[in-house]
């Protein structure tokens, strides 16, 4: 409802009689102020529904973050609103565990949809001759493949001679994977795979 709707309702709630006439300027001003206040409360209640959704929250974002221990050591130094919400959603939807699909889900929640994982296995005589030669230590290593378009930084005319033509990376993603990865495991992140 908007201000005019509330104003109409307030006029109808007043008792009948000449003292409550719409011609009374003071009363009309009082009704208008009351209608504005009621419309503001109605709008705030509608916004409150969005505040309960971590994808849309704005005013209650600091409260959400405090409840989930954010920002943490893996948070960006000066994150944007979208990055803060993505980190919150990643923390909220994380079910825990050490299975690779969990890490793919974390990557998706941080803005890397289409991420996939690759496991490495020690080479045996049953593998083909073209298969890579990995030692037994590689059984604890796996690779998270994320799209190249995400967080790609291309060199420009102002880039230095030592700067790469293109670079990829996300310190938040690598920090979270390093923190959450089980102890004997090593995770490699491949951008553009």
C-alpha positions as CSV (number, residue, x, y, z in Angstrom):
1,X,0.0,0.0,0.0
2,X,1.2,3.5,-0.7
3,X,0.6,6.8,1.2
4,X,-2.7,7.6,-0.5
5,X,-4.1,4.2,0.4
6,X,-3.2,4.7,4.1
7,X,-4.5,8.2,4.0
8,X,-7.9,7.0,2.7
9,X,-8.0,4.3,5.4
10,X,-7.2,6.7,8.2
11,X,-10.0,9.1,7.1
12,X,-12.5,6.2,7.1
13,X,-11.4,5.2,10.6
14,X,-12.2,8.6,12.0
15,X,-15.6,9.0,13.7
16,X,-18.3,10.9,11.8
17,X,-19.0,14.5,12.6
18,X,-18.0,18.1,11.8
19,X,-14.9,18.0,14.1
20,X,-13.4,15.3,11.8
21,X,-14.0,17.0,8.5
22,X,-11.5,16.8,5.7
23,X,-11.7,20.6,5.4
24,X,-9.8,20.9,8.8
25,X,-6.2,21.7,7.6
26,X,-4.6,20.6,10.9
27,X,-6.4,17.3,10.9
28,X,-5.6,16.7,7.2
29,X,-1.9,17.4,7.9
30,X,-2.0,15.0,10.9
31,X,-3.6,12.2,8.8
32,X,-1.0,12.8,6.0
33,X,1.8,12.4,8.5
34,X,0.2,9.2,9.9
35,X,-0.3,7.8,6.4
36,X,3.4,8.4,5.6
37,X,4.5,6.7,8.7
38,X,2.3,3.7,8.1
39,X,3.5,3.4,4.4
40,X,7.1,3.6,5.7
41,X,6.4,0.7,8.1
42,X,4.8,-1.3,5.3
43,X,7.8,-0.7,3.0
44,X,10.2,-1.7,5.8
45,X,8.3,-4.9,6.4
46,X,8.5,-5.7,2.7
47,X,12.3,-5.0,2.8
48,X,12.6,-7.2,5.9
49,X,11.5,-10.2,3.8
50,X,14.6,-9.6,1.6
51,X,16.8,-9.3,4.6
52,X,16.0,-12.9,5.5
53,X,17.4,-14.0,2.1
54,X,21.2,-14.1,2.1
55,X,21.2,-13.5,-1.7
56,X,19.4,-10.2,-1.2
57,X,20.3,-9.0,2.3
58,X,21.7,-5.5,2.7
59,X,20.9,-3.9,6.1
60,X,21.3,-7.2,8.0
61,X,24.4,-8.4,6.1
62,X,26.7,-7.5,9.0
63,X,24.4,-9.6,11.3
64,X,24.5,-12.5,8.9
65,X,28.3,-12.3,8.6
66,X,28.7,-12.2,12.4
67,X,26.5,-15.3,12.8
68,X,28.7,-17.2,10.4
69,X,32.1,-15.9,11.5
70,X,32.7,-13.6,8.6
71,X,34.9,-12.0,7.6
72,X,37.5,-14.6,8.2
73,X,41.1,-15.0,7.3
74,X,40.1,-16.0,3.7
75,X,37.9,-13.0,3.1
76,X,39.0,-10.4,0.6
77,X,40.5,-7.2,2.1
78,X,37.9,-4.9,0.6
79,X,35.1,-7.1,-0.8
80,X,32.3,-5.8,-2.8
81,X,28.7,-6.3,-1.7
82,X,28.3,-9.1,-4.2
83,X,31.5,-10.8,-2.9
84,X,30.3,-10.5,0.7
85,X,27.0,-12.1,-0.2
86,X,28.7,-14.9,-2.2
87,X,31.0,-15.6,0.7
88,X,28.0,-15.7,3.0
89,X,26.1,-18.0,0.7
90,X,29.1,-20.3,0.4
91,X,29.4,-20.5,4.1
92,X,25.6,-21.0,4.6
93,X,25.3,-23.8,2.0
94,X,28.5,-25.6,2.9
95,X,27.5,-29.0,4.4
96,X,31.0,-29.9,5.4
97,X,32.9,-33.1,4.7
98,X,36.0,-33.9,2.7
99,X,34.5,-35.2,-0.6
100,X,35.4,-33.5,-3.8
101,X,31.8,-32.5,-4.7
102,X,31.8,-30.3,-1.7
103,X,34.8,-28.3,-3.0
104,X,33.1,-28.0,-6.4
105,X,30.0,-26.6,-4.6
106,X,32.2,-24.1,-2.7
107,X,33.7,-23.0,-6.0
108,X,30.2,-22.6,-7.5
109,X,29.0,-20.6,-4.5
110,X,32.0,-18.2,-4.9
111,X,31.2,-17.5,-8.5
112,X,32.7,-20.4,-10.4
113,X,29.8,-22.3,-11.9
114,X,30.8,-25.3,-14.0
115,X,33.8,-26.1,-11.9
116,X,34.9,-29.7,-12.0
117,X,37.5,-31.9,-10.3
118,X,40.2,-34.3,-11.5
119,X,41.8,-37.0,-9.4
120,X,45.4,-38.2,-9.9
121,X,46.4,-41.9,-9.6
122,X,49.7,-43.6,-9.3
123,X,50.7,-45.1,-12.6
124,X,50.5,-48.9,-12.8
125,X,51.2,-51.4,-15.6
126,X,47.5,-51.5,-16.3
127,X,47.5,-47.9,-17.6
128,X,48.1,-47.1,-21.2
129,X,51.5,-46.0,-22.4
130,X,50.1,-42.4,-23.0
131,X,48.9,-42.1,-19.4
132,X,50.9,-39.6,-17.2
133,X,53.4,-41.1,-14.8
134,X,52.4,-40.2,-11.3
135,X,54.0,-41.6,-8.2
136,X,52.2,-42.9,-5.1
137,X,52.3,-39.4,-3.6
138,X,49.9,-38.1,-6.3
139,X,47.1,-40.2,-4.9
140,X,46.6,-37.4,-2.3
141,X,46.5,-34.7,-4.9
142,X,43.5,-33.5,-6.9
143,X,42.8,-30.6,-9.2
144,X,39.9,-28.2,-9.2
145,X,39.2,-26.9,-12.8
146,X,37.5,-23.5,-12.9
147,X,36.4,-21.6,-16.0
148,X,39.1,-19.2,-17.5
149,X,36.6,-16.3,-17.7
150,X,36.4,-16.1,-14.0
151,X,38.8,-13.6,-12.5
152,X,41.0,-13.4,-15.6
153,X,43.4,-10.4,-15.6
154,X,44.7,-9.5,-19.0
155,X,47.8,-7.4,-19.6
156,X,47.5,-3.9,-21.1
157,X,49.7,-1.4,-22.8
158,X,50.5,0.0,-19.3
159,X,51.6,-3.4,-18.0
160,X,55.3,-3.9,-17.2
161,X,57.6,-6.0,-19.2
162,X,57.7,-8.6,-16.4
163,X,53.9,-8.8,-16.1
164,X,52.2,-11.8,-17.7
165,X,50.0,-11.3,-20.7
166,X,47.1,-13.0,-18.8
167,X,46.9,-14.2,-15.2
168,X,44.2,-16.0,-13.3
169,X,43.6,-16.5,-9.7
170,X,41.4,-16.0,-6.7
171,X,43.1,-15.7,-3.3
172,X,39.8,-16.3,-1.5
173,X,39.1,-19.5,-3.4
174,X,42.7,-20.8,-2.9
175,X,42.6,-19.8,0.8
176,X,39.3,-21.6,1.5
177,X,40.4,-24.7,-0.4
178,X,43.7,-24.8,1.5
179,X,41.8,-24.3,4.8
180,X,39.1,-26.9,4.1
181,X,41.2,-29.6,2.3
182,X,42.0,-32.6,4.5
183,X,45.5,-32.7,5.9
184,X,47.3,-35.2,3.7
185,X,45.7,-33.8,0.5
186,X,47.0,-31.2,-1.9
187,X,44.7,-29.3,-4.2
188,X,45.7,-27.6,-7.4
189,X,43.6,-25.0,-9.1
190,X,43.5,-24.9,-12.8
191,X,42.0,-21.8,-14.4
192,X,40.6,-22.3,-17.9
193,X,40.3,-26.0,-17.7
